[in-house]
Amino acid sequence: MVRSAFVWRVTIEILKLLLEALVSDGILNKLEEESILEGNPLRADKRSLIDTVRKKGDKACKITIKHLQIKDPFLFSQLRLNSDPSAQQGEVMHQIP
């Protein structure tokens, strides 16, 4: 499960960088960013990011995956994500049972 691996492996620093990048790209707004970071245990923050991006559709998922590849190439490769956005289809976000 990619979601579980992401939740356990992504660091708070990378999580914050992803959030900043997604706000900059207009995928998330500041309120969503604050909501994800505010008052949740770290694992809940990570789950919340994935769940929020999933609800925004494939384009948001692909952009998130692209940012993860740039911000943390090691985690990207550990999660075995595809760097080709057309082949990815938001897999990291859509493999949730």
Secondary structure, 3 states (H helix, E strand, C coil): CHHHHHHHHCCHHHHHHHHHHHHHCCCCCHHHHHHHHCCCCHHHHHHHHHHHHHHCCHHHHHHHHHHHHHHCHHHHHHCCCCCCHHHHCCHHHHCCC
